[in-house]
Amino acid sequence: MSENKDPHVAESGDSGVASVKFVYDFTEGNKDLKDLLGGKGANLAEMTNLGLPVPPGFTITTEACKTYLDSGDEPAALRDEVSAHLDALEAKMGKKLGQADDPLLVSVRSGAKFSMPGMMDTVLNIGLSDKSVQGLAKQAGDDRFAWDSYRRLIQMFGKTVLGVEGELFEDALEAAKDAKKVTVDTDLEAADLKKLVTKFKKIVKTEAGRDFPQDPREQMDLAIHAVFDSWNTDRAKLYRRQERIPGDLGTAVNVCSMVFGNLGPTATSIGGGTGVAFTRDPASGHQGVYGDYLQNAQGEDVVAGIRNTVPLAELEQIDKKSYDQLMQIMATLENHYKDLCDIEFTIERGQLWMLQTRVGKRTAGAAFRIATQLVDQGLIDEAEALQRVNGAQLAQLMFPRFDDEAKVSQVGRGIAASPGAAVGKAVFDSYTAVKWSRSGEKVILVRRETNPDDLDGMIAAEGILTSRGGKTSHAAVVARGMGKTCVCGAEELEVDTKRRRMTVPGGHVVEEGDVISIDGSSGKVYLGEVPVVPSPVVEYFEGRMHAGANDADELVEAVHRIMAFADRKRRLRVRANADNAEDALRARRFGAQGIGLCRTEHMFLGDRRELVERLILADTEAEREESLKALLPLQKQDFVELFSAMDGLPVTVRLLDPPLHEFLPDITELSVRVALAESRKDSNENDLRLLQAVHRLHEQNPMLGLRGVRLGLVIPGLFTMQVRAIAEAVAERKAAKCDPRAEIMIPLVGTVQELEIVREEADQVIVEVQAATGTDLKLSIGTMIELPRAALTAGQIAEAAEFFSFGTNDLTQTVWGFSRDDVEASFFTAYLEKGIFGVSPFETIDRDGVGSLVKSAVKAGRETRPDLKLGVCGEHGGDPESVHFFHEVGLDYVSCSPFRIPVARLEAGRAASSSQGSDHR
């Protein structure tokens, strides 16, 4: 390590011995230290550096958290460092933590590298006690404010630090409001809140087995440990799995001097409030004033959604001076970060304070719009714009939307918090959402407001509907981050979670299990199932809508521009997995540059199955030849149609791969038919022969049995028939002055000798067709690399192959020893929950195992044959993260299903872009 290069290493004393620095003042960090200070701490430091009004404080690093989690105890030096920074903070503020006559109060807040909204813990108002609450009341000139702050501390500390059930405090608060005959907590007076504090302390004593701590330093230390511990709560781990955030990062802890939005007005100053602002609309991407504001409140009240907020624009009438200052700060931050910023602020008696900023989470549509807007503003270039969007977001934009022409029964409207069209059965708690979802039901999670404990239900649901909260509530922020449809703040809907029902205007009751539909783009809520239609983005890719057309919306235009950026930038070509002309034409419309996998086995289904049965049952060479002769013209016509659809583009045709028994009737069904025929003394010779063939071909593990190249070696004439069909189809297309570009792929090769034998036979057929037609066919022959041995001997196999296509589905099965059809249903869920997998290796390439084999095969293959063409045709070819890997290892193309082609094109462009971009996690 270079001397003094590491920002969290400092010299200790006169000896010059390096010691780890665990605590940073807000004046010491910057936005590039997110690994060390977490996103919140790094951005608080950045705002401090910019001269913005940030309450003084300090950040405890993620390194301290990791030491605590690994050892069960905080680093030995941490307490002294915290004490030194607390002393400095007290000197700056002119008062001591918890000082009886004029207390310094602080918040203790989590802050990991990647935003995890509501998943970890926060405690406000630390430093209040039975004594200091009196001093706070005197200094503020507001008894109600002081006792409200104290009850909030006991409630948050009790739940977060001492593990007391939160509902006990909520029930006590509701009882106090009922006794006073009021509906909102702001109507409770100082005397009511003082009684509530006594009640809360009794709850703590009963439930936690100890008194609420009166020592302010003990409060702070316990809160810091609680924030560390919150990194490993079930909800935090679940969120990290959902968002693919590494589990070993740890969280920083921010200790910040408190400012109070719930401090009432005086004769010389207006009151305050708290709010969340966005520099652009996170739902649509449109520019303007977006956010929520809540008068006489503390920060957590807005995000919790417990009280309904007012639109941020109304702050201009409430406090114009603070509003104007906030608008200036928002412009400063967006220009500085060059991105949508999410801002938390508090106004304390007319003084604006910035509590947090971060690059804001946004919907998929907003991501595309904002990226192109920022290019037009000159803030970012095209390469950076590609980093501001991703394939998962593009896939969301391709989902269907509700049909505007359908007859609907609208029962409510809330805030359009996260777009999409979601239909499902109404459920009223997370447990039911998860349970019903696992049994195959589509559900909509309906709540008054969500909290972090609802995360598993939010993941399981098709969409989320709440009757409280705004665009910055927990439900809205988390749903946007997950790309989940969400409608918030539908106040006209009366949600009764205890009775599991929702009453809509007019008195109709929606019971649990009733189907509802929610539109996250308009905020509308409907009874029953609303039909859907293709999204405008799919219409654009299909060629039925053009980006410059009058009926094309700005989202289509933004997608068009981003895709153009990606296509100009990318090196990887994108092909399609397609087996017929219809799929091939659709793939071409979606931007495919050829076919990377045509599975010929799909051409033997339907009416042709009988011909395959005759081939299997053939007892003599003559019978086998007759069956193959009958199949030849059918195969040829299939290829003629396919080559016509993809004229001028490469088409890789895989010869027959699956075991032959897959073309025969089910063994149980056949056995029943034969038994019934025998019982009736009927003669059913054909079924009997089929049953004998099924028994003969039966294998314990067909995936590793007689399939792929082994079929071509064991069944004479099978592969040569297919090669002849391809060659004759190419010749026919060339005769029609067209440009067919066929490639013949031999599946499941494990050794070069297999490939050499099949290749020799194929070359002979090609020569015969060329001679008969007088046509130079220019057919290339290659193989699938889908067995570990093939990857390990790729250098030898390349001697007989002009191209490799990595079959990563089977390669994953054989590397892991998994039978995909079996393991995904049996134990994959447990593996994901235990963290053995971050994601299924069948969804995203296993870089360390399967990826290592791909990488070594690429190197060995090109050493033997420098012009070796390399591609991938497994499902990983359309997976965003896998596309980046294939770019890195030097493949020439990826191939995927037609619908995923736009995603692969986008990700190939992003992979080629050298910019690091923003990370919105």
N, C-alpha and C positions, 0 to 999 in steps of 0.2 A: 504494500500500500504506500503510495507517495506521501511524503511528509505533509501533514496538515491539509490534505486534499479532501478527506472524508469530512462532511459537514458536522457529523455528530461525534467527532473525535477532537478533544481539546487537550492542551498540555496542562499537566497537573503540577503546580508548585514550582520550585526552583530546579527540581531534578529533571524537568523536561519529559518525564514519563507520560505517555499518552494515556488518557482516561476517557471513558465514554461519557458524552454529555447527554443527559436524559431530559433536560428541561430547557425550553427556549422561550424568551420573551417574544411578544407579538412583533416587536421592532427588529428581531433577529432573523426571521425566516423570510421565505418568498414562495411564490406559487409553484416553483419547480421542485419543492421538497415534499411532495405529497407522500412519497414512500415513507418518509421519516415523520412528518408532522400531520399526516392525514390530509384529506381534502379540505376540511373545515379550517384546521390550523394553518395550513399553507396559504389559504385564501384570506384568512383574517390578517396574516402577516403582510400579504400583498396589498390589501386595502390600507393597512397602516402605512406601508411604504408610499402609497399614492396620496397620503395626506387626508384620507377620508375619515369621517368621525367614527372610530371604532373604540368601544370601551376598553381600557387597558386590561391586560391579562397575560397568561403564559400557557404554553402547550407542553404536555408530557408526551414523549415520543412513543412511536409504535415499538421501538426496541425495548422500552421499559415494560410494555404490555406483553411482548413475547417472552421476556425473562420471567415475568410474573406467572404467565400461563404454563410455561415449561417447568418451573421450579415450585410453584405454589406460593411464592413469596416475592415481594417487590425487590428490585436491585438494592444492594446495601447502601449505595450512595444516593438513592432517590429521595429519601426523607430530607436530607440536608439540602439538596438542590431545591426541592419544593419550598423548604423554609426560607432559603435565601431569596427566591423569587417572590414569595409571599411578603417577606419584609420589604422588598423593593416596591411591590404593588401597594402595600399599606402606606409607605412613605409618599408615593405618588398621589394617593387618594387622600392622604391626611387623616386617616382613621384606621383602626385595627379591625381585623375580622371578628365580627360578633361583639364589638365594643358596646358596653351597656348603654351609654348615653347617646352614641352616634355610630351605629354599627356599619362596617363594611360588609356587604353581602356579595356572594359570588355564585355563579352557576358552574356546574360541572357537567360537561357535555362530551359525548363521544364524537369521533370523527375519523373514519377509516379512509384509506386511499380512494376507494370507490364509494360513491354515494349509496347508502343503504337506508332509505327513508323509513324512520320509525322502528327499525329492527334492533337498535341498541339503545342504551339508556341515557337519560338526562335528569338532572336534579337542579331545580332553581331555588334561589333564596337561602342558600347555605350561609349560616352565621346567625340566623334568628333563634332566639331562645325565650324562655319566660321573662328574662330580664331585658334583652335587647329589643324585643318587640315594643316595649314601652318607649325606649329611646327612639326607635324608628317612627313611632306614632308622633312623638314630640317634634322630631326634626322635620317630618313631612307635614305636620299640622293636620293630620288626617288619620284618625283612629281606625276607620273602616279599612283603609288601604293596608295598614300595618297588620291587622288581624287577618285580613284576606290573604296577605303574603305568607303569614305564619301557617295558616291552615293548608295552603298549597304546599309548603315545604313538608309538613308532616305527612300529607297525603302522598306526595311523590316519593319521599324518602321511605315511608312505610312500605309502599308497593315495590319500589325499585331496589332498595338496599336491604330491607328487612324481610322481604318476601311475603308481605301481608296481602291477602286477596283484595284487589282493587275495588270490587263491587261493594265491599263493606263500607268503604269511604263514600262511594257513590250513593249507596242507600241512605247513609246518614245525612248526606247533603240534600238528597231528595226529601227526607223527612223534615229537615229544617225549613225547606222551601214550602212544604205542605203546611207546616205549623204556622208559617207566616202568611200563607195563602198567596204566594207569589210563584211565578213560573221560571224566572231566570235568577241565577245566583247574584247578579249585580243589584237586585232589589233587597238582598239581605243587608241588614245594618250591622254596625260594629258590635253591638251587644249579641246579636245572633251569631256572628262569626266567632266571638269570644267563647260562647257556649260550644260551638262546633269544634273549636280547638281542644277544649276539654274532652269532648266526645272522641275526637280523633286520637288523642293521647291514650285514652282508655282502650281503644281498639288496638293500638300498638302494643300496649302492656299485655293485653289478653292474648293476642295472636302471635306476637314475637317473643313473648316471655321476658321482655326487658322494657325499661323506660325509654322514651324518646330521648336521645342524647342531647345534653345541654351544652357540652363543650364544642365550640365551633370547629376546632381543628379535628376533633374526632369525627364530626359530621363530614368534613371535607375528605379526610382519609378514607372513611368507609365508602363514600360516594365514588371516589377514584377507583377503589377496588371493585365496586359494583359495575362500573363502566367497563373495566378490564374483563370481568366475568361475563358481561353481556355479549362479548364477541362469540362465545360458545353456547349461547342459548339455542334452543331448537329452532326458533323462528329465524335467527340470524344465519344458522347453517343452511336451513331450507332456502332462504333467499339467495345465499351465495351459490348454492347448487343451481338454482333457477337462472341466475344471471352469469354463471360460470366465473365467479370471482374466487381466486385462490384462498384456501382456508388458513394459510400460514402468514398472512400479512399483519394481523393484529390491528388494534385500533389505537389511535392517539386519544388523549384526554385534554380538553380545553377548559382551563379555569379562567373565567372572565368576570370582571366586576359587573354587578347587576345594574341594569337600567330598567325603569318600571313604566310600562304602558298602562298599568292599573292605578297609577297615582293620580288622584283627582285634581281638578283645577283649583287655582287660588285667585285672589283678587287681582293679581298681576299677570297670571299666566293661564293659558287654556290647559285642558286636560290632555291625556295622551291615548295611546293605543298601540296596536301592533299589527304587522301585516307581512304579506309575502307578495313580491312583485316579480314580473317577468318582463324582460326587455322586448319580447315579442310574444305573441300568443303561442303557448306550447302545444295547443291542440291543432291549430291550423297553420301556424307559421306567419300569420299576418302581422304587420307592424302596427304598433299602437300601444295604448296603456292597458296592461293586463295584470290582474292580481286581486287580492282580497285584503280588506282592512276591517279591523274589529276594534271599536272604541273601548276604553277602560278594560284592557285585557293584557295578559302576558302571552309570550310567543307560542307556547304549546297549545293555547286555545284555538288558534287559527288552524293549525295542522290537524288537530284532533277532530275538528268538524262538529264539536259539541254545540257551539252556538253558530247560527248562520251569520255570515259576514256581509259586508256591503262591497260593491265593486270598487276597486282602487280609485277609479276616476272621481268618486264622491269625496275623496280626501281633499280635493281642491276646494270644495265648499266648506269642509270642516276645518282645515288648517292650510291655507294657501301657501304660507311661507315654507312649511315643511314639504308640501307637495312639490313646489317649484324646485327646492333643493334636491328632493328625491329624483325628479326628472333629470336634473343635471348629472347626478351621480350615476343613474342608470345608463345615460349616454356615455359617460366616462368609462364605465365598466365594460359595456359592449364593445366599444372601440378598442379597449385595452386587451380584452380576452378574444376579440374577433369572433364572437359567438353569442348565441342566446344565453343570457345570464339569469339565474334564479337567485333572488335576493330576499333575505329576511331582515326586517328592520323594526325598530321600536321608537316611538315618540314619547319622550318623558317631559311633560309640561312644556311642549313647544320645541324641545330640543330633539333633533333627529339623530339616531344612532344606528350604525350598520352592524348587524349581528352575524351575518354570513353571506357569502356569495359562492356560486359554483356554476359551472357550465350546466345549463338546465336540461333535465330530461324532457323529451318531446315525443309526439306521436310520429308515426312513419311519414305521414303526409307533410307534417311540419318540417321534418328533417330534410326532405327533398326541396321544399319551397325555400327554406332558410339558406340551404347551401347555395342555391342559384342566386338568391337575393344578395348574399355576401360577395359572390363573384362579381355581380353587377355593381356593387358598391366599391369594388376594388380592395376589399379587406382581405380576401383570400384568392388563391389561384385555383385552376381546375384540378390540379393534383390534390390540393387540400380539400376541395369540395367533395372529392371521392371518398375521403376519409370521414366525412361528416355523415355519411349514409352507409347502410350495409344491406346485405342480401336478405336478412331476416325482415327488415323493414319493407323492402321491395315486395317480398312474398306476402306481407300483410296487405299491401295495397292491391294485391291481385285477388284478395278474397271477395266473395260476392257482397252486394249491398241490397237493402230492401227495395222492393219494386214500388216506385212512386204511384203506379197506376192501380195497385192492389186495393181491394176493399179492406179497410182496417177499422179497429175499434180502439181509438186512442183514449187512454184513461189518465194521462198525466204528462207533465213535461218538467224536466230538470235541466241541469247544466250539462252541456255536451263536453264531458271531461276527457274522454278517450274514444276515438271513432271506431266504427265497425258495426256490424249487424249481428246481434246475438239473440238466439232463441233457446229457451229451455224451461224446465220446470222450476217454479219458485221454491227456494229453500231459505231458511231463516237463520241458519248457523253453519259454521265452517265444518263441523263434524259431519253433518248431514250432506253437505256439498261433496265432501271427499268420499263418503260412503256410497252415495248414489252414483257419483262419477265413476267409481271403480266397478260398479255393476253395469256400466254402459249407458247410464242416463246422462243427458245433457241438462245442465242446471244453470239457473241464474241465482247468484247469492244476493239476497235482499236483506239490508241492515238499516238501522237508523243512521249509524256511521260505522266505519270499520276502524279497527285498531290493529297493531302489529300481530296480535294473536290470531287474527283472521287470515294470515297469509296463506296457509295451506288450502283453505277454502277458496280463496281468490284464485289460486293457481288451478284448482280443480274445476272452477266454474267457467262457463262460456262468456259470462259477463257479470258486472257488478252494478247493483242499483242501491242508492242510499237516499234517504229522505232529508238528510242534513249534509252540511258541508259544501264547499265550493271547489273551484278549479285547483286549489292548493291544499285541499284536505288530503288525509292519508290515502283514502281510496283512490282519489284522482291521480296523485303522484305515483303510487305504486302501480296502478293499472297502466298508466302511460309508459312506465318503464318496462312493463312486461308485454306491451302491445295488446292489452286486454280491453275489450269494450267496456265502457263505464259511463253511467249517468249518475250525477250527484245532485244533492239538494232539491229533490223532487218533493217540495214541502206539502203539496196537496195530497200526497199519499201518506196514509196513517199506518205506520209499520208497528206491529205488535209482535215482537220476537218471542215473548213468553207463550202466547197463544198460537204462534206460528201462522200468522195471517196478515194480510194487508188490506185495508179498506180504501177504496178509491172514491173520488167524487161521485155523488149519486147514491152512495151506500153499498155498491157492489163489493163483495168480499172475495179476495183472492186467497184461497187456502194453499197450504203447502202441497206441492205436486201439480198445481194448475200451471198450464203453459202460459208464459208471457214472452214478449219480444221487446228488446230495448235497442234504440238507435243512438249510438255514441256520437254520431255526427250531428244530429239535430237535438238530442236530449229527450226525444219522444219515447213514451212508454205505451205499449199496446197489449191488449188481451189477445191470447191465442197466438198461433204461428203465422207470421207475415211472410209471404213468398219473397224469394231473393232473385236478383238478376246479376249478370256479370258486371264486374267493376269497370269503370272507364279505362283503367290502366290495362286490363285484359283486352278490352275493345281496341285500344291503341296497338297492343302487340299483335292482335289478330288482323290488323290492317283495316278495321272498320271505323276507326277514328284517327284523324291526322292531327298532329300537334299544332299545326298552324290554322286548323279549321275553325270556323266561327263557333261550332258547338263543342270544341275542345276546351276543357277548363284549365286553369293555371297549373293544377297538379299534373295533368298529362304533359303540359309543356315543360314543367320542371323535370319530370321523369325522362322525357325525350332528351333534354339537354344533358342530364347526368349520364344517361346511357351512351350518348355521343362522346362524352368525356372518356368514359370507360373503354369504349371501342377503339378510340384513338390511342389510349395509353397501354392497353393490354398486349402481352406477348402470346399468352395461351390462346389457342383457338378453341371454340366450343362446338361440339357435335351433339347429336341426339341419339338416344337409345330408341329406335323405332323399327317396327316389324312389318309395316304395311304402308302403302302410299298415302293413306289418309293422315296417319300420324306423322309421316315424313313431311307432308305439305304444311301441316300445322307447325312442326318444328322449324321449317324454313321461314315461315312467317315470323316466328319468335326469334329469329336471328341465328339459327343453327348453320354451321359451316360444313355440314356433312353429317353422315351417320357413323357413329363410333361403335355401335353394336346393333346388328340385325339378328335376332334370335330365330333361327330357321325352324326350331321345334314348334313355334306358334303357327307355322304354315301347315302343320300336319294334324290339326285339330278339326272338329266338325265332321263334314262329310268324308274327309280324307282319312279319318281314323281307321276306316275299314281297310284301306289300302295298306296302312302300316301293320294292321293285324295280319293281313295276308303275308306281308314280308316276314313277320315274326314267326308265323306258323309254317313257312315254306320248308318242306322236307328235302327238296332237291334244288340243285343249282338252277335248273330251268324255271322252277316256280319262283325262286328269288329274283331271277332276271326279269321275269314277267311282271312282278310287283314293282320293281325299280323302274321298268320301262313305263308303267302306268303313272308313276309319280313324276317322272322327268318333265313332261310338258306342263304339268301343274306348277312345279317349282320354277320352271323357266318363265312362265307368265307372271308369277309373283315378282320375280327379279326384274322383268321388263318394266312392270308398273313402278317398282321402287326406284330403278335407275332413271326412269322418266321424271318422277317427282323430284329427284335430287340431281338432275342433269347438271354437269359441270362441277359437281362436288363429290368428294370421296364417300364411298359407302363400304363399310367393313361388315362382311357377312360371316357370322360364326357358323361353322358346320355343326351338325347335330350334337347336342351336349348331354341332355338328360338320359337317365336309364330308360331302356325300352319298356319296362313294365308300366311306366307312367302313361303309355298309350293304350294299355289294356284295361278292361273293366276291373272294378274293385273285386278283390278276392272273396269278400263276404257275399257281395251281390251275386257273383258267379256261382259260388258254392250253393246258395239258396236255389238259384235257377236250375242247376244240375240236379240237386236233390229232389226238387218238385217234379222235374221231368221224369226222373227215375221212379218216383212214387206213382206217377200216372202211367208208367211203362211207355213213355214217349221216347222217341229217338231224337236226341239233340246233339249230333256229332260235333257241330261247330263249337258250342259252348263247352263241351267236354275237352276238346283240343285246346280251347282258350284257357280253361282252368289248369290243364297240364302245363301250358306255357307259363302261366302266372306262377305256378309252383316252381317251375324250372328256373325262371328269372328272378325269383324272390331273393332278396339280399338282406342281411341283418343291418347293414349300413349303406344304403344305396348311394349316398353322397360320395362315398369313397370306393364305389364298386365299378361295375361295367358301364362307363359313361365317357363322354368326351372322346379324346383320341383313341381310347381303347375300343370304342365301338367301330371306328374306322379300320382298326387293325383286325378285329375279330369277325366283323360281318363284311365279307367281300362285296365290293360294288357300292356300298352305301355312300361313302364320302365321294367316290368318283362320280356317282350320279349327280350329287349336289354341285360338284365342281363343273361338270359338263353343263348343268342348267345355268350356272352363273356365266360361264364362257359363252354359251350360245346366246344368252340374253344380251351380253355386252356386244357381241357381234351384230345382233339385230339392231341395237340402238346406234351403233356406229354406221351401219348401212343406211340408217335414216338421217345421217349427217348430224347426229347428236354426240354428246361428250360424256359417256358413262365412265366412271372412275371406280371400279370395283377393287376391293381388297379381300382376300380370302384368309379367314382366321381359324386356326386349328386349336380347339379348346383342350384344357386340362393336360397339357404336356408336362411331363416330369423329367424327361431326359431327351437329349438331342437326337438319340437314335429313333425314338418314336416319330419325331418331327421329320427326320430325314426320309423315313419309309413313306409316310403319307405325302410328303412333298414330291418325292420322285413320281408317285402315281399321279398326283395332281398335275405336275408339269407335263407328263405324257398326254393327259387329256387335253390340256391347253394347246399343246403342239398339234394334236389331231384336229381340234376345232379351228385353229388358225389356218391349217392346211386346207380344210374343207371349205372355209369361208373366204380365204384370201385376205384375212384381216389381222393386223397387228393388235392384239388385245391389250397388251401392257398391264397384265394382272400381277399384283404383288401378293406374296404369301408370307404370313406371319403367324404369331401365336399369342394366346393369352398366358400371362404369368399369374397363375392363381394357386400354385402349390409352393411351399417353402423351398423344396428341392429345385424347382425351376428358377426361383429367385437366386438361390445360392450358386447355381451353375449357369447363370445368365450369359456369361461370356462364351460358353460352349454353344448354347442354344442360338445365340446371335449369328453363329456361322451359317445356320440354315434358315434364319428368319430375317425378313426385311423390315419387320416392325414388331414391337411388343405392345400389347394392351393389357394393363394390369387389371385383373378381375378381383377387385379388392373385397367383394362380398365373400367369395370362397377363400381367398387368401386370409381374411380375418378369421373365418371358421377354422381353417387348418392350423393357423399360427396359435390361436387360443385353445384349440381342442374343443370348440363349441359347436353344437348343432343349433343353428340359429332358431329354427322353428320350435325347439324344445326349451332352450335356456331363457329366451325373452319372456316366456310365459311363466317360467318356474322360479328363477332366482335373481333375475336382473334387477328387479325392484329392490331387493335386499342389498345387492351390491352397490346400487346407487345411493341408498339410504346410509349405508355404512362408509361411504366415501371411497370404496375400492375403485369405482368408476366416477369420474366427474360427469361423464356423458357416455352413452353406449358406444362401444367401438364399431358398431354397425352403422351408426349415424355419422360420427366424426372419426377420421383416420387415427388409429393408434400410432402416434409418431414414434414412440420408443421401440415398439415391436414390429408391427406390420410396416410402418413407415421406414424403419431401418432397413428392412429387406428390400423395399422399393428403391430406396436410395442406393444401396449397394448394387442392385440389379441394373439400375440406370448407368452407374459408373462402369460396371463390367461389360455390359452390352455395348456401350459406345466405344470402349477400348478395343473391342473386337471389330465393330462395324461403326465407324464415326458418323455415317449418315443414317443410322438406325432411327426410325420414326417411333416416338414413344407417346402413349396415351393411357387413359384410364377409363374403364367403362362400368365400374361398379357404382352403387348408389352414392358413394362418396364424391363422385364427379360433380354433383350438384350441391354439395354441402359447403357453406361459405368458408368455414375454417379449413376444411380439407383442400379447397381450391388453392388457398394460400400455400399450403404445403407442396402441392403439385407444381406450383410456380417455382417455389424455392429449389426443388430437386431437378428442375429442368425438363419436365415433360413438354411435349409439343401441343397437346390438346387434352381436354376433359370431355367426357360424354355423359349425358344425363337424360332424364325423361323430358319430353318437350316443355312441360309447364315450368320446369326449373331452369330452362335455358337462360332467361333474362337474369336470374339470380347468379348463375355461373358467369355470364358476361360481365356483370357488375363487379363480382368479386375478383375476377381475373384482372380487371382494370385497377381495382384497389390494391391487389397484390403487386402490380407493377409500379404503383406509385411509390415514390421514395419518401413522401411526407409522412410524418408520424401521426399528425391529425389529433383530433380531440377524442377523448374517451368519455362517453356519457353514462357509463355504468354508475 
